[in-house]
Amino acid sequence: MTTLTYCKGLPTPADELNPIGFTDLEMLLTSLSDIFYQATVETVNHLLNKEIKFNQSSWNSHIQQKYGLSKRYANGVIALAKGKNTSAKECRKIEIKQLRARVKSAKSWVERATKKIKLARKFYGKKNWQFSKNGCNFPLSSNLKTRKTNWYHLRQGLHQKKRYIHRLENQIKHLLSAKIRVKVSRGELFIVGSSDESYGNQTCQWSGDTLKLRVPGCLEAKFGKYVTSKIGSFSRQINRLPNSGAKTWHFYRKDNRWVVAVQFTPAAVEKVSLPIQYGALGIDLNPSSIGWAYVDGQGNLKAQGTLPIKTGLPTGKQDAQLVDVCLKLAALAKGFQSPILCERLDFSRKKAQLREGTKKYARMLSAWAYSRFYKILSSILSNRGIALKLVNPAYTSLIGLVKYSRMYGLSSDVAAALAIARRGMNLSERLPRSVSAYLGVNPRKHVWSALYQFNNFIGRCPVVNRRHDYYSVSNWEPLVKADIEQQRRVSAKLLR
């Protein structure tokens, strides 16, 4: 079940401060965090020991006896250690996956560069190459200033790329055999709650304003049996913190100050969006703008627009901009009473290839806060009862440009948003039968087979060189027919 976490800095009421300027709760957390740290470190090491099978019940008793903690505190130690251990293993898997993707991209570049030099040498090895009609795919040229050829620079690049691949492969080999290292913070406390306990947590009880923390047996002589403090409420514009239910408390140090966080199962909100068969709002995220389109139950366009996004902003201003855009999308979805549909994208493969791409493309992709945008959007929509659905992004831009950009006079991002909304509603996007017939598409195959062949045709079509050219094409049938006939003539000449 989904959980939420509310955080706030631990307040320090003036009437609770002791002579040295700290509250009793801060003093208890400081003393208890040292014991908690030692118990967590020992638990993490025990979990990492593959030779010993972990038994949570016996280990809980071991922590209680050794560190003088209650069963609830011991459960918190085990839960925190398990979470850190699982996180470290997942991070190791992700790191190895990223390194392997970089190696694959680098090897592909090496293969292309080697083939380029090989073909160029073969070309210059022929007699009378000066009179060749085709020319060389990689001509030999020299810089007048450095007096070094482009072949020299490419060979140097090959050498450095092979060194880079060797370093990455050694790094992967080391990570596969190296032990998992888990980082445990000193100033941290974790107390697990339960729904059948008073206030959702027997050890840490919050009444809405005052927090009452039960002191473990090892510190009762110093702090007494209980420590109370006024921490106030977790005020939110849309507060989903219920009065009942389990509440897990997390105390940690940040910027030389204690922070209190409560984790809970959120209260249900009133559902605003209607079922998707009544209409949907599709969005298409781009680095500089977000196009949106609303379609009705029959898949017809009813409203559309674009929300601009500035690039190159600092992290704080960028987050504020994304929050503002997400609130506008939530207001649109609330007005249409429809869910929001977006693409399910994964840029891990493309980001692994940044070293072999251009600097402009790498800068654009690195500054694109795609995952951050959808994380903020999901949080805002869930608090407002609006559904968010992810769809497959295959050929959505192509469908929007070919079918809807000229029909409705839309920009490329809005046309793609329209295609996304229709796909989420399970509406088909088929090419004209004449076009599919010329392409030789098997009608029994999936519609994406035709889109794949049509996309290949677009790549060699002389009429379409940029996105604005799609508006000038009213009928694709003559273009496809001419392209197929040209391919047949070329094939006939090769067979002779």
C-alpha positions as CSV (number, residue, x, y, z in Angstrom):
1,M,0.0,0.0,0.0
2,T,1.2,3.5,-0.8
3,T,2.6,5.6,2.0
4,L,3.4,9.2,2.5
5,T,5.9,11.0,4.7
6,Y,5.6,14.5,6.2
7,C,8.8,16.2,7.5
8,K,9.5,19.3,9.5
9,G,12.3,20.7,11.5
10,L,12.0,19.8,15.2
11,P,10.8,23.0,17.0
12,T,12.5,24.2,20.2
13,P,9.9,26.0,22.4
14,A,11.5,28.5,24.7
15,D,9.8,27.1,27.8
16,E,11.4,23.7,27.1
17,L,15.1,24.8,26.8
18,N,17.5,23.8,29.4
19,P,20.5,26.0,30.6
20,I,22.7,24.9,27.7
21,G,20.0,25.8,25.0
22,F,18.6,22.3,24.2
23,T,15.2,20.7,24.8
24,D,14.9,17.4,26.7
25,L,13.8,15.7,23.4
26,E,17.0,16.9,21.6
27,M,19.1,15.6,24.5
28,L,17.4,12.2,24.4
29,L,17.7,11.9,20.6
30,T,21.4,12.8,20.7
31,S,22.1,10.1,23.4
32,L,19.8,7.5,21.9
33,S,21.2,8.0,18.3
34,D,24.6,6.8,19.4
35,I,23.2,3.6,20.8
36,F,21.0,3.2,17.7
37,Y,24.0,3.7,15.4
38,Q,26.0,0.9,17.1
39,A,23.0,-1.5,17.0
40,T,22.3,-0.6,13.3
41,V,25.9,-1.2,12.3
42,E,26.0,-4.6,13.9
43,T,22.7,-5.5,12.3
44,V,23.9,-4.4,8.8
45,N,27.0,-6.5,9.2
46,H,25.0,-9.5,10.3
47,L,22.7,-9.1,7.3
48,L,25.6,-8.9,4.9
49,N,27.1,-12.1,6.3
50,K,25.8,-14.7,3.8
51,E,27.0,-17.6,5.9
52,I,24.5,-16.9,8.7
53,K,20.8,-17.1,8.1
54,F,19.0,-14.1,9.5
55,N,16.4,-14.8,12.2
56,Q,14.6,-11.6,13.0
57,S,13.1,-12.9,16.3
58,S,16.4,-14.1,17.8
59,W,18.2,-11.0,16.5
60,N,15.6,-8.7,18.1
61,S,16.2,-10.4,21.5
62,H,20.0,-10.0,21.0
63,I,19.6,-6.3,20.4
64,Q,17.4,-5.9,23.5
65,Q,19.8,-7.7,25.8
66,K,23.0,-6.1,24.4
67,Y,21.9,-2.5,24.1
68,G,19.1,-2.2,26.6
69,L,16.5,-1.3,24.1
70,S,12.8,-2.2,24.1
71,K,11.3,-4.5,21.4
72,R,9.8,-1.6,19.5
73,Y,13.2,0.2,19.3
74,A,14.8,-3.1,18.2
75,N,12.2,-3.5,15.4
76,G,13.2,0.0,14.3
77,V,16.9,-0.9,14.2
78,I,16.2,-4.0,12.1
79,A,13.8,-2.1,9.7
80,L,16.4,0.6,9.2
81,A,19.2,-1.8,8.6
82,K,17.2,-3.9,6.2
83,G,16.2,-0.7,4.3
84,K,19.8,0.5,4.0
85,N,21.0,-3.0,3.0
86,T,18.4,-3.3,0.3
87,S,19.1,0.2,-1.0
88,A,22.8,-0.5,-1.2
89,K,22.2,-3.7,-3.2
90,E,19.9,-2.0,-5.6
91,C,22.3,0.9,-6.1
92,R,25.0,-1.6,-6.9
93,K,22.8,-3.3,-9.6
94,I,21.9,0.1,-11.1
95,E,25.6,1.1,-11.2
96,I,26.6,-2.1,-13.0
97,K,23.8,-1.7,-15.4
98,Q,24.8,1.8,-16.3
99,L,28.5,0.8,-16.7
100,R,27.5,-2.0,-19.0
101,A,25.4,0.3,-21.1
102,R,28.4,2.7,-21.4
103,V,30.6,-0.2,-22.5
104,K,28.1,-1.2,-25.1
105,S,27.8,2.3,-26.5
106,A,31.6,2.7,-26.6
107,K,32.1,-0.6,-28.3
108,S,29.5,0.4,-30.9
109,W,31.4,3.6,-31.6
110,V,34.7,1.7,-31.9
111,E,33.1,-0.6,-34.4
112,R,31.8,2.2,-36.5
113,A,35.1,4.1,-36.4
114,T,37.1,1.0,-37.3
115,K,34.8,0.3,-40.3
116,K,35.1,3.9,-41.4
117,I,39.0,3.8,-41.5
118,K,38.9,0.3,-43.2
119,L,36.6,1.5,-46.0
120,A,38.6,4.7,-46.5
121,R,41.9,2.7,-46.8
122,K,40.2,0.4,-49.3
123,F,39.0,3.4,-51.3
124,Y,42.5,5.0,-51.5
125,G,44.0,1.6,-52.3
126,K,42.3,1.5,-55.7
127,K,43.8,2.8,-58.9
128,N,42.4,6.0,-60.3
129,W,40.5,6.7,-57.1
130,Q,40.6,10.4,-58.1
131,F,38.0,9.7,-60.8
132,S,35.6,7.8,-58.6
133,K,31.9,8.9,-58.9
134,N,30.9,7.9,-55.3
135,G,33.8,9.4,-53.4
136,C,35.2,8.4,-50.1
137,N,33.1,8.0,-46.9
138,F,35.9,9.5,-44.8
139,P,38.3,11.6,-47.0
140,L,41.8,12.2,-45.9
141,S,42.3,15.9,-44.9
142,S,44.8,17.8,-42.9
143,N,44.7,20.8,-40.6
144,L,47.1,23.5,-41.9
145,K,47.8,24.7,-38.4
146,T,48.5,21.4,-36.6
147,R,49.5,19.5,-39.7
148,K,47.6,16.5,-38.5
149,T,45.0,14.6,-40.5
150,N,41.5,13.6,-39.5
151,W,42.7,10.0,-39.7
152,Y,45.3,10.7,-37.0
153,H,42.6,12.2,-34.7
154,L,40.3,9.3,-35.3
155,R,43.0,6.8,-34.5
156,Q,43.8,8.7,-31.3
157,G,40.1,8.6,-30.4
158,L,40.0,4.9,-31.0
159,H,43.0,4.4,-28.7
160,Q,41.5,6.5,-25.9
161,K,38.1,4.8,-26.4
162,K,39.7,1.3,-26.0
163,R,41.4,2.5,-22.8
164,Y,38.1,3.8,-21.6
165,I,36.4,0.5,-22.3
166,H,39.1,-1.5,-20.5
167,R,38.8,0.8,-17.5
168,L,35.0,0.3,-17.4
169,E,35.3,-3.5,-17.8
170,N,37.7,-3.7,-14.9
171,Q,35.4,-1.5,-12.8
172,I,32.4,-3.9,-13.6
173,K,34.6,-6.9,-12.7
174,H,35.5,-5.3,-9.4
175,L,31.9,-4.4,-8.5
176,L,30.7,-7.9,-9.3
177,S,33.1,-9.4,-6.7
178,A,33.4,-6.6,-4.2
179,K,31.5,-6.7,-0.9
180,I,28.5,-4.4,-0.5
181,R,29.3,-1.3,1.5
182,V,26.4,0.2,3.5
183,K,26.5,3.7,4.9
184,V,24.9,4.2,8.3
185,S,24.4,7.8,9.6
186,R,25.1,8.5,13.2
187,G,22.3,11.0,13.9
188,E,19.4,8.8,13.0
189,L,16.5,7.1,14.8
190,F,13.7,4.9,13.4
191,I,10.6,3.8,15.3
192,V,8.1,1.5,13.6
193,G,4.4,1.8,14.4
194,S,1.4,-0.4,14.2
195,S,-2.3,0.2,13.5
196,D,-3.4,-1.8,16.6
197,E,-1.5,0.5,19.0
198,S,-2.7,3.7,20.6
199,Y,-1.9,6.8,18.4
200,G,-0.5,4.4,15.8
201,N,2.8,3.9,17.8
202,Q,3.2,2.6,21.3
203,T,6.7,4.1,21.8
204,C,6.2,7.5,20.0
205,Q,2.7,8.9,20.6
206,W,1.7,12.2,18.9
207,S,-1.6,13.8,19.9
208,G,-1.7,16.4,17.1
209,D,0.4,18.9,19.0
210,T,2.5,17.1,21.7
211,L,4.9,14.2,21.1
212,K,5.4,11.7,23.9
213,L,8.5,9.5,23.5
214,R,9.0,6.5,25.7
215,V,12.6,6.3,27.0
216,P,14.4,2.9,26.6
217,G,15.6,1.2,29.7
218,C,19.3,2.0,29.1
219,L,18.5,5.8,29.5
220,E,15.7,5.8,32.1
221,A,18.1,6.8,34.9
222,K,19.1,9.9,33.0
223,F,15.8,11.1,31.3
224,G,13.1,9.3,33.2
225,K,10.4,7.1,31.7
226,Y,8.9,9.6,29.2
227,V,10.0,12.7,27.4
228,T,7.4,15.1,26.0
229,S,7.7,18.1,23.7
230,K,5.4,20.4,21.7
231,I,6.2,19.8,18.0
232,G,3.0,21.2,16.6
233,S,1.1,19.9,13.6
234,F,2.2,18.9,10.1
235,S,0.3,21.6,8.3
236,R,-0.4,21.1,4.6
237,Q,-2.8,22.7,2.1
238,I,-4.1,19.2,1.5
239,N,-3.5,17.3,4.7
240,R,-3.9,13.5,4.3
241,L,-2.5,12.6,7.7
242,P,-5.3,10.5,9.4
243,N,-6.0,10.3,13.1
244,S,-5.9,6.5,13.1
245,G,-3.6,4.0,11.5
246,A,0.0,3.1,11.9
247,K,2.6,5.9,12.2
248,T,6.3,5.3,11.8
249,W,8.6,8.0,13.1
250,H,12.0,8.9,11.7
251,F,14.3,11.4,13.5
252,Y,17.5,12.5,11.7
253,R,20.1,15.2,11.8
254,K,20.2,17.7,8.9
255,D,22.2,21.0,8.7
256,N,23.0,20.7,12.5
257,R,19.3,20.4,13.4
258,W,17.0,17.5,14.2
259,V,14.2,16.8,11.7
260,V,11.1,14.8,12.6
261,A,9.3,12.8,9.9
262,V,6.2,10.7,10.1
263,Q,5.3,7.9,7.7
264,F,1.7,6.8,7.3
265,T,-1.0,5.4,5.0
266,P,-2.7,8.5,3.6
267,A,-6.4,9.0,4.0
268,A,-8.4,8.5,0.8
269,V,-9.4,11.6,-1.2
270,E,-12.5,12.2,-3.3
271,K,-11.9,11.0,-6.9
272,V,-12.3,13.8,-9.3
273,S,-11.4,12.2,-12.7
274,L,-14.1,10.2,-14.5
275,P,-13.3,6.8,-16.1
276,I,-11.1,7.1,-19.1
277,Q,-13.8,6.1,-21.6
278,Y,-15.4,9.5,-21.1
279,G,-12.3,11.5,-22.1
280,A,-8.6,12.0,-21.4
281,L,-6.0,14.7,-21.1
282,G,-2.7,13.7,-22.9
283,I,0.5,15.5,-22.3
284,D,3.8,15.4,-24.2
285,L,6.9,16.6,-22.3
286,N,9.7,18.4,-24.2
287,P,12.8,20.2,-22.9
288,S,11.3,23.6,-23.6
289,S,7.5,23.1,-23.4
290,I,4.7,20.7,-22.5
291,G,1.9,20.2,-25.0
292,W,-1.5,19.1,-23.8
293,A,-4.6,18.0,-25.6
294,Y,-8.0,17.0,-24.3
295,V,-10.1,14.4,-26.3
296,D,-13.7,13.4,-25.7
297,G,-15.1,9.9,-25.4
298,Q,-15.0,9.4,-29.2
299,G,-11.4,10.5,-29.5
300,N,-12.0,13.9,-31.0
301,L,-9.9,16.9,-30.1
302,K,-11.8,19.4,-27.9
303,A,-9.1,21.6,-26.3
304,Q,-5.3,22.0,-26.6
305,G,-2.5,24.2,-25.5
306,T,1.2,24.6,-24.6
307,L,2.9,25.3,-21.3
308,P,6.4,26.8,-21.8
309,I,9.3,25.7,-19.6
310,K,12.6,27.6,-19.2
311,T,15.8,25.6,-19.3
312,G,19.1,26.2,-17.5
313,L,17.6,27.3,-14.2
314,P,19.1,26.5,-10.8
315,T,17.6,23.5,-8.9
316,G,15.4,25.5,-6.6
317,K,13.9,27.7,-9.4
318,Q,13.5,24.7,-11.6
319,D,11.5,22.8,-9.0
320,A,9.3,25.9,-8.4
321,Q,8.7,26.1,-12.2
322,L,7.8,22.4,-12.4
323,V,5.4,22.7,-9.4
324,D,3.7,25.6,-11.1
325,V,3.3,23.7,-14.4
326,C,2.0,20.6,-12.6
327,L,-0.6,22.7,-10.7
328,K,-1.8,24.1,-14.1
329,L,-2.1,20.6,-15.5
330,A,-4.0,19.5,-12.4
331,A,-6.4,22.5,-12.8
332,L,-7.0,21.5,-16.4
333,A,-7.7,17.9,-15.5
334,K,-10.0,19.0,-12.7
335,G,-11.9,21.2,-15.1
336,F,-12.3,18.4,-17.7
337,Q,-12.8,15.8,-14.9
338,S,-10.4,13.5,-16.8
339,P,-7.3,11.5,-16.0
340,I,-3.9,12.6,-17.3
341,L,-2.0,10.4,-19.7
342,C,1.7,10.6,-20.4
343,E,4.5,8.6,-21.9
344,R,6.5,5.9,-20.1
345,L,10.0,6.9,-21.0
346,D,13.4,5.6,-19.9
347,F,16.5,7.7,-20.7
348,S,19.0,5.4,-19.0
349,R,20.2,4.0,-22.4
350,K,20.5,7.4,-24.0
351,K,22.3,8.9,-21.1
352,A,24.8,6.1,-21.2
353,Q,25.6,7.2,-24.8
354,L,26.2,10.8,-24.0
355,R,30.0,10.4,-24.2
356,E,29.7,9.3,-27.9
357,G,27.2,12.1,-28.8
358,T,27.4,15.8,-29.3
359,K,28.0,18.3,-26.5
360,K,24.7,20.1,-27.3
361,Y,22.7,16.9,-27.1
362,A,24.4,15.9,-23.9
363,R,23.7,19.3,-22.3
364,M,20.1,19.2,-23.3
365,L,19.4,15.7,-22.1
366,S,21.3,16.2,-18.8
367,A,19.3,19.4,-18.0
368,W,16.0,17.7,-18.9
369,A,14.3,17.1,-15.5
370,Y,12.0,14.4,-16.8
371,S,11.9,12.1,-13.8
372,R,11.6,15.0,-11.4
373,F,8.7,16.4,-13.3
374,Y,6.7,13.2,-13.2
375,K,7.5,12.7,-9.6
376,I,6.1,16.1,-8.7
377,L,3.1,15.6,-11.0
378,S,2.3,12.2,-9.5
379,S,2.4,13.7,-6.0
380,I,0.2,16.6,-6.8
381,L,-2.4,14.5,-8.7
382,S,-2.7,11.9,-6.0
383,N,-3.6,14.6,-3.5
384,R,-6.3,15.9,-5.7
385,G,-8.0,12.7,-6.7
386,I,-6.8,12.8,-10.3
387,A,-5.6,9.6,-12.0
388,L,-2.3,9.4,-13.8
389,K,-1.7,6.7,-16.5
390,L,1.5,5.9,-18.4
391,V,1.3,4.7,-22.0
392,N,3.8,3.2,-24.4
393,P,5.5,6.1,-26.3
394,A,6.1,4.1,-29.6
395,Y,5.5,6.3,-32.7
396,T,3.4,8.9,-30.9
397,S,5.3,11.8,-32.4
398,L,5.1,10.2,-35.9
399,I,1.4,9.6,-35.5
400,G,0.8,13.2,-34.3
401,L,2.8,14.7,-37.2
402,V,1.4,12.6,-40.0
403,K,-2.3,12.4,-39.0
404,Y,-3.2,15.4,-36.7
405,S,-0.7,18.3,-37.3
406,R,-2.2,19.3,-40.6
407,M,-5.8,18.2,-39.8
408,Y,-6.1,20.5,-36.7
409,G,-3.1,22.8,-37.3
410,L,-1.3,21.7,-34.2
411,S,2.4,22.0,-33.2
412,S,4.4,18.8,-32.9
413,D,4.1,18.5,-29.1
414,V,0.3,19.1,-29.0
415,A,-0.1,16.6,-31.9
416,A,1.9,14.0,-30.0
417,A,-0.2,14.7,-26.8
418,L,-3.3,14.0,-28.9
419,A,-1.9,10.7,-30.0
420,I,-0.9,9.8,-26.4
421,A,-4.5,10.5,-25.2
422,R,-6.0,8.4,-27.9
423,R,-3.6,5.5,-27.2
424,G,-4.5,5.6,-23.5
425,M,-8.2,5.3,-24.5
426,N,-7.3,2.2,-26.6
427,L,-8.2,3.9,-29.9
428,S,-6.4,2.6,-33.0
429,E,-4.1,4.7,-35.2
430,R,-4.0,3.0,-38.6
431,L,-2.4,4.3,-41.7
432,P,-4.6,4.6,-44.9
433,R,-5.0,1.2,-46.6
434,S,-3.5,2.5,-49.8
435,V,-0.3,3.5,-48.0
436,S,-0.1,0.1,-46.1
437,A,-0.7,-1.7,-49.4
438,Y,2.2,0.1,-51.1
439,L,4.5,-0.6,-48.2
440,G,3.6,-4.3,-48.4
441,V,2.4,-4.6,-44.8
442,N,0.9,-7.8,-43.7
443,P,-2.7,-7.0,-42.5
444,R,-2.5,-9.7,-39.9
445,K,0.4,-8.0,-38.2
446,H,0.2,-5.4,-35.5
447,V,-0.4,-1.8,-36.6
448,W,3.1,-0.9,-35.3
449,S,4.5,-3.0,-38.1
450,A,3.0,-0.5,-40.6
451,L,4.2,2.4,-38.6
452,Y,7.7,0.9,-38.5
453,Q,7.9,0.7,-42.3
454,F,6.3,4.1,-42.7
455,N,8.9,5.6,-40.3
456,N,11.7,4.1,-42.5
457,F,10.1,5.7,-45.5
458,I,10.0,9.1,-43.7
459,G,13.8,8.8,-43.2
460,R,14.5,8.5,-46.9
461,C,11.7,10.8,-48.1
462,P,13.2,13.9,-49.9
463,V,10.1,16.0,-49.2
464,V,10.3,15.8,-45.4
465,N,13.5,17.3,-44.0
466,R,12.1,19.1,-41.0
467,R,8.9,19.0,-38.9
468,H,7.3,21.9,-40.6
469,D,7.3,20.0,-43.9
470,Y,4.6,17.7,-42.5
471,Y,2.1,20.5,-43.0
472,S,2.7,20.6,-46.7
473,V,1.8,17.0,-47.3
474,S,-1.9,16.5,-47.8
475,N,-1.8,12.9,-49.2
476,W,1.0,10.5,-48.5
477,E,-0.1,7.9,-51.1
478,P,1.7,9.5,-54.1
479,L,4.9,9.9,-52.1
480,V,4.9,6.3,-50.9
481,K,4.1,5.0,-54.4
482,A,6.9,7.0,-56.0
483,D,9.4,5.8,-53.3
484,I,8.4,2.1,-53.8
485,E,8.7,2.4,-57.5
486,Q,12.2,4.0,-57.2
487,Q,13.3,1.2,-54.9
488,R,12.1,-1.4,-57.4
489,R,14.0,0.3,-60.3
490,V,17.2,0.3,-58.2
491,S,16.7,-3.3,-57.3
492,A,16.2,-4.2,-61.0
493,K,19.4,-2.5,-62.0
494,L,21.4,-4.4,-59.3
495,L,20.0,-7.7,-60.5
496,R,21.1,-7.1,-64.1
